[in-house]
Amino acid sequence: MTLPPSGLPRDEVLAKLQELRAGDLAARGGRTFAYVYDPARPDIDELGHEVYASYLDVNGLDPTVFPSLLAMENDVVDIARRHLGSTTAVGSFTSGGTESIILAVKAARDLAGIEEPQVVLPVTAHAAFQKACHYLGLEAVLVDVDPTTFRAVPSAVEAAITDRTVLLVASAASYAHGVVDPVEEIAALGLARGIPVHVDGCIGGWLLPYFRRLGIDVPAFDLSVPGVTSISVDLHKYAYAPKGASVVLYADPAMRRKQYYATADWTGYTMINATVQSTKSGGPLAAAWAVLQAVGDDGYLELADKTLRATRRLVEGVGKVEGLRVLGEPEMALVAVASDEVDVFVLCDEMNARGWYVQPQLGYRGLPASMHLTLTASSDAVVDDLLVDLAVCVEASRGVVAGDEGLLAAVKDLNPDELGDDVLATLLPLAGIEPGDGLPDRMAAINTLLEAMPMRLRERLLTEFLGLLFTPGNDAG
Ligand SMILES: Cc1ncc(COP(=O)(O)O)c(C=O)c1O
């Protein structure tokens, strides 16, 4: 595309955008079980959008010149810390879970100040921790979880600790299986050794306290647990704020100090940044603040109740479908469904063909492949219909084998380190991926192939794919 020689009329611009959006997944309506968090409250969406837009031009770079942002951030942090077991913790508003995690890892690294630092991560910890380690020069030490409960095993975490460990991580809850790690035990390990412990509450931190109030036996996981030194909670997930909203909290201000970055060593203003971004729109913070005010505690309890009811019906319903089982015992509204009778990747395709977006999760280190569903308050209205279709889809999936056996055998033995980028690009069409055409409707064969290949090859192949996608002219998805 070239820049229009003269500006287009507003209606034409909006019509073009609408055309572009036609191919997007539906963000509202409850049929999309990943990526989006739908409160099924148009009033809340409208308020969030309005406030977001009204604050778009305000810059969060300098809290002294836009004091309304400073006041709102302090309010949001205060609300979040009280929700998570502390009246004294300090924190920051960030752009999302990944940024909160990167900052918590940076704080732990700089607090320890040692050579070749390590972070101990149960394999169920969100991949954002590995990204943080990669960006910040730490080593991620991965630890297997219990293969039945999918929870971290404290003795395995303990065995992985060395004199270079600067952070232990526990999830509340984990994305893939929706279970809460034994935070108290892991935090006790950290406390005994003087090692900080971060609880990833990005997806569960907001919802779990409400689930507890609704009678679910949620184990202790927040800042009230001795040894928990930091926690992250995303407001753009179960607090239903527009995207770009998370909070990272620290029990001790000394640790948050290590999160900040300052330099006076250049020609301009002394740069002092609380977070990764420097210039940042005030939109996400103002919208999150407004949504928290408008929903209120009773509103969130009601949204959590709808979410819980939907999750219970789903878990119960899946148990009645011959051939399906829920992995572990999710304490959250995240459900992983596996099968020994049908190929779950085929099942995901069948569900997608019937207008449900469900997410395939590849098998990993002996843990089975599964179909992931993130439930929200909007799931309550649709989950019974979903269960009807699920049973139909299981039958339609029986006997269907995805993937070409010859190709599967060939990719198993490929060594990614011996393949040049040009060779990798030629593998993409073989795998059924043609960037100019977008992804095929049926993904089971591709998922089977991706699962079969060595992980490093998968990473490189998908990196190649992403690069091709983000090449102008290749985006006709
Ligand atoms: C447990 C957990 N941690 C971290 C993240 C990363 O959050 P974000 O996508 O907002 O960066 C997610 C996202 O789903 C998550 O589920």
The ligand as an SDF file (V2000), in Angstrom:
LIG
                    3D

 16 16  0  0  0  0  0  0  0  0999 V2000
   -0.7680  -17.0210   33.4630 C   0  0  0  0  0  0  0  0  0  0  0  0
   -0.4260  -15.9880   32.4370 C   0  0  0  0  0  0  0  0  0  0  0  0
    0.6850  -15.2290   32.6050 N   0  0  0  0  0  0  0  0  0  0  0  0
    1.0450  -14.2880   31.7090 C   0  0  0  0  0  0  0  0  0  0  0  0
    0.3070  -14.0730   30.5790 C   0  0  0  0  0  0  0  0  0  0  0  0
    0.7740  -13.0470   29.5620 C   0  0  0  0  0  0  0  0  0  0  0  0
   -0.1090  -11.9820   29.5070 O   0  0  0  0  0  0  0  0  0  0  0  0
   -0.1710  -10.9810   28.2680 P   0  0  0  0  0  0  0  0  0  0  0  0
   -0.6650  -11.7840   27.0950 O   0  0  0  0  0  0  0  0  0  0  0  0
   -1.1290   -9.9410   28.7470 O   0  0  0  0  0  0  0  0  0  0  0  0
    1.1810  -10.4280   28.0320 O   0  0  0  0  0  0  0  0  0  0  0  0
   -0.8590  -14.8240   30.3570 C   0  0  0  0  0  0  0  0  0  0  0  0
   -1.6650  -14.6380   29.1520 C   0  0  0  0  0  0  0  0  0  0  0  0
   -2.6110  -15.3550   28.9050 O   0  0  0  0  0  0  0  0  0  0  0  0
   -1.2260  -15.8070   31.3100 C   0  0  0  0  0  0  0  0  0  0  0  0
   -2.3130  -16.5810   31.1400 O   0  0  0  0  0  0  0  0  0  0  0  0
  1  2  1  0
  2  3  1  0
  2 15  2  0
  3  4  2  0
  4  5  1  0
  5  6  1  0
  5 12  2  0
  6  7  1  0
  7  8  1  0
  8  9  2  0
  8 10  1  0
  8 11  1  0
 12 13  1  0
 12 15  1  0
 13 14  2  0
 15 16  1  0
M  END
$$$$
